Amino acid sequence: MASAKHPFKRRRSRGSFILSLAVFLCFLGVNYKAVEFMVDYATDSSTFPVARVVVNGKLTHISKEEIASTVGKMAAGHNLISYDLSQLHNALVQMPWVSKASVSRRMPDTIIVNLVEHFPSARWKSTGFYDAHTDSVFYPEMPNTDLSLVTLSAPHDTLAGELYAHAYKFMQMTARTPYIIREVHLDAARGYRVLIEGNVWLILGRESSPDLPLLRLKRFILAFRETKLKLSDIDYVDLRYDNGFAVGEKSK
């Protein structure tokens, strides 16, 4: 016996599909509105406003209050979720004493700032410092004059690392001598000059061969005491000779 077809069931199946599709689309619409509402709520300026700043780091030359004030002026009252933290990061790393900075959020109302301060290894010219840890020169608005550091100078800031490396060797060589190094200068002709305690200049000249300035400084340390001259009477010692050196007396 041939089986009969049931068109009613086919129509009911199509109707169920259309109804299910309509319910699904309504569900999507409701959820889209819900998500949109949640996003608008979460990013509204009156929701999750920045109210606290926490500053972490061992700071000597800048205060945590100064950092918190800077962050507060920029971010206070803004929505914590939507606020662009890169603005804060860029502002912090522009501060002269700041070496490194990271900024993060802590819900519901706090910005966390982690700072690493520059470490001044030497003075740079009259207004700056050199940081050997980051190999960088920085210029604070009000340099700390209480720091007892050697002063370096060169025609360009990019020479600071090279000059510091030489100055460090010079100071190691004179560490157990009466000759205390106050300044080290590199001129445009790449000649080295060293100022020692008593305002006496040691002219070491160019580094035409490896460690030549060091060898000349060593010659001064070994030979000057044999001259029986007093540093208080000396203006400069020119060590740019193959053998010996020339001495210039202070004008009276």
C-alpha positions as CSV (number, residue, x, y, z in Angstrom):
1,M,0.0,0.0,0.0
2,A,1.4,3.4,-0.9
3,S,2.0,5.8,2.0
4,A,0.2,9.1,2.0
5,K,2.1,12.5,2.1
6,H,1.3,15.0,4.9
7,P,1.6,18.6,3.6
8,F,0.4,19.9,7.0
9,K,3.5,18.6,8.7
10,R,5.7,20.3,6.1
11,R,3.9,23.6,6.6
12,R,4.2,23.3,10.4
13,S,7.9,22.6,10.1
14,R,8.4,25.8,8.1
15,G,6.3,27.8,10.5
16,S,8.5,26.5,13.4
17,F,11.7,27.6,11.6
18,I,10.4,31.1,10.9
19,L,9.2,31.4,14.5
20,S,12.5,30.2,15.9
21,L,14.4,32.6,13.6
22,A,12.2,35.5,14.7
23,V,12.8,34.6,18.4
24,F,16.6,34.3,17.8
25,L,16.7,37.7,16.0
26,C,14.7,39.3,18.9
27,F,17.2,37.7,21.3
28,L,20.1,39.2,19.4
29,G,18.4,42.6,19.3
30,V,17.7,42.5,23.1
31,N,21.3,41.4,23.8
32,Y,22.8,44.1,21.5
33,K,20.8,46.7,23.4
34,A,21.9,45.2,26.7
35,V,25.6,45.2,25.6
36,E,25.3,48.7,24.2
37,F,23.7,49.9,27.5
38,M,26.5,48.2,29.5
39,V,29.2,49.8,27.4
40,D,27.6,53.2,27.7
41,Y,27.3,52.8,31.4
42,A,30.8,51.5,32.0
43,T,32.4,54.3,29.9
44,D,30.3,57.2,31.1
45,S,32.2,59.9,32.8
46,S,30.1,59.6,35.9
47,T,30.9,55.9,36.2
48,F,34.2,54.6,37.7
49,P,35.7,58.1,37.9
50,V,39.5,58.2,38.8
51,A,39.6,59.2,42.4
52,R,42.9,57.8,43.7
53,V,46.6,57.6,42.6
54,V,49.1,55.2,44.0
55,V,52.8,55.9,43.2
56,N,55.4,53.1,43.7
57,G,59.2,53.4,43.4
58,K,62.2,54.5,45.4
59,L,62.3,58.2,44.8
60,T,65.0,60.7,45.9
61,H,65.0,63.7,43.6
62,I,61.2,63.8,42.9
63,S,58.4,63.3,45.4
64,K,55.5,60.9,45.1
65,E,53.2,63.9,45.9
66,E,54.5,65.6,42.7
67,I,53.8,62.6,40.6
68,A,50.3,62.1,42.1
69,S,49.6,65.8,41.5
70,T,50.6,65.5,37.8
71,V,48.5,62.4,37.3
72,G,45.5,63.9,39.2
73,K,45.5,67.0,37.1
74,M,45.3,64.9,33.9
75,A,43.1,62.0,34.9
76,A,40.9,63.0,38.0
77,G,37.2,62.6,37.2
78,H,37.8,60.8,34.0
79,N,36.3,57.3,33.5
80,L,38.9,54.8,34.6
81,I,38.0,52.3,31.9
82,S,38.0,54.5,28.9
83,Y,40.8,56.9,29.9
84,D,43.9,56.6,27.6
85,L,46.8,55.7,30.0
86,S,49.4,56.4,27.2
87,Q,48.8,60.1,27.8
88,L,49.9,59.7,31.4
89,H,52.9,57.5,30.4
90,N,54.1,60.1,27.9
91,A,53.8,62.9,30.4
92,L,55.6,61.0,33.1
93,V,58.6,60.0,31.0
94,Q,59.0,63.6,29.9
95,M,59.7,64.6,33.5
96,P,63.5,65.2,33.8
97,W,64.2,62.8,36.8
98,V,62.0,60.0,35.5
99,S,64.0,57.1,33.8
100,K,61.1,54.6,33.3
101,A,57.4,54.6,34.1
102,S,54.5,52.2,33.8
103,V,50.8,53.1,34.4
104,S,48.0,50.6,35.1
105,R,44.3,50.6,36.4
106,R,42.9,49.1,39.5
107,M,39.2,49.0,39.7
108,P,37.1,50.8,40.7
109,D,38.8,54.1,40.9
110,T,42.6,53.9,41.1
111,I,45.6,54.5,38.8
112,I,48.8,52.8,39.7
113,V,52.1,54.4,38.7
114,N,55.4,52.6,38.9
115,L,58.5,54.7,38.5
116,V,62.3,54.3,38.2
117,E,64.3,57.4,38.9
118,H,67.4,58.5,37.0
119,F,70.6,57.7,38.8
120,P,73.1,60.6,38.4
121,S,76.5,59.1,37.8
122,A,78.2,62.4,36.9
123,R,77.4,66.0,36.2
124,W,77.1,66.9,32.6
125,K,78.3,70.4,31.8
126,S,76.7,73.0,34.0
127,T,73.0,72.0,34.0
128,G,72.7,68.3,33.4
129,F,73.5,64.9,34.6
130,Y,74.7,61.6,33.0
131,D,73.0,58.3,34.0
132,A,75.3,55.4,33.4
133,H,72.5,52.9,34.0
134,T,70.6,54.1,31.0
135,D,73.5,55.8,29.1
136,S,71.6,59.0,28.9
137,V,71.9,62.7,29.6
138,F,69.1,64.5,31.3
139,Y,68.5,68.1,32.3
140,P,66.5,68.7,35.5
141,E,64.9,72.1,35.9
142,M,66.6,72.6,39.3
143,P,69.8,70.5,39.4
144,N,70.8,69.3,42.9
145,T,74.0,71.1,43.7
146,D,74.7,69.0,46.8
147,L,75.7,65.9,44.8
148,S,79.5,65.4,44.9
149,L,80.1,64.1,41.4
150,V,82.7,64.6,38.7
151,T,81.8,67.1,36.0
152,L,82.0,66.0,32.4
153,S,81.6,67.9,29.2
154,A,82.0,67.3,25.5
155,P,80.7,69.0,22.3
156,H,77.7,66.6,22.0
157,D,75.6,64.7,24.5
158,T,76.1,61.6,22.4
159,L,79.7,61.5,23.6
160,A,78.7,61.2,27.3
161,G,79.0,57.5,27.5
162,E,82.4,57.4,26.0
163,L,83.6,60.2,28.1
164,Y,82.2,58.7,31.3
165,A,84.0,55.4,30.6
166,H,87.3,57.3,30.3
167,A,86.6,59.4,33.4
168,Y,85.9,56.3,35.4
169,K,89.3,54.8,34.5
170,F,91.0,58.1,35.3
171,M,89.4,58.1,38.8
172,Q,90.3,54.5,39.4
173,M,93.9,55.3,38.6
174,T,94.0,58.3,40.9
175,A,91.9,56.8,43.7
176,R,94.8,56.2,46.1
177,T,96.7,59.4,45.2
178,P,96.6,63.0,46.3
179,Y,95.2,64.0,42.9
180,I,91.4,64.2,43.2
181,I,89.6,64.6,39.8
182,R,87.0,67.2,39.7
183,E,86.3,67.6,36.0
184,V,87.0,65.7,32.7
185,H,86.5,67.4,29.4
186,L,86.7,66.2,25.8
187,D,87.2,69.0,23.2
188,A,86.2,69.2,19.6
189,A,89.6,67.7,18.5
190,R,88.9,64.8,20.9
191,G,91.6,65.9,23.3
192,Y,91.2,65.1,27.0
193,R,91.7,67.6,29.8
194,V,91.4,66.7,33.5
195,L,90.9,69.2,36.3
196,I,92.3,68.0,39.7
197,E,91.9,69.4,43.2
198,G,93.6,72.8,43.4
199,N,92.4,73.9,40.0
200,V,95.3,72.3,38.1
201,W,94.7,71.2,34.5
202,L,96.2,68.0,33.2
203,I,96.3,68.1,29.4
204,L,96.2,64.5,28.2
205,G,95.6,65.2,24.5
206,R,94.1,62.9,21.9
207,E,93.7,59.2,22.1
208,S,95.8,58.4,19.0
209,S,96.6,54.9,20.3
210,P,94.7,52.7,22.8
211,D,94.8,54.0,26.4
212,L,97.2,56.8,25.6
213,P,95.5,59.3,27.9
214,L,95.7,56.7,30.7
215,L,99.4,56.2,30.1
216,R,100.0,59.9,30.2
217,L,98.0,60.2,33.5
218,K,100.0,57.4,34.9
219,R,103.2,59.1,33.9
220,F,102.1,62.2,35.8
221,I,101.2,60.3,38.9
222,L,104.6,58.6,39.0
223,A,106.8,61.5,37.9
224,F,105.3,64.7,39.3
225,R,106.1,64.0,42.9
226,E,109.8,63.7,41.9
227,T,109.8,67.3,40.7
228,K,109.3,68.7,44.2
229,L,106.9,71.2,42.7
230,K,103.8,72.3,44.6
231,L,100.4,71.9,43.0
232,S,99.4,75.3,44.5
233,D,101.9,76.9,42.2
234,I,100.8,75.1,39.1
235,D,98.3,76.2,36.5
236,Y,98.6,73.2,34.1
237,V,100.7,70.2,33.3
238,D,100.9,69.4,29.6
239,L,101.5,65.7,29.1
240,R,101.3,65.6,25.3
241,Y,105.0,64.8,25.0
242,D,106.6,61.4,24.2
243,N,108.9,61.8,27.2
244,G,108.3,64.1,30.2
245,F,105.8,67.0,30.4
246,A,105.7,70.8,30.5
247,V,104.5,72.7,33.6
248,G,102.8,76.1,33.5
249,E,102.9,78.1,36.7
250,K,100.1,80.2,38.1
251,S,100.3,83.9,37.3
252,K,101.1,86.0,40.4
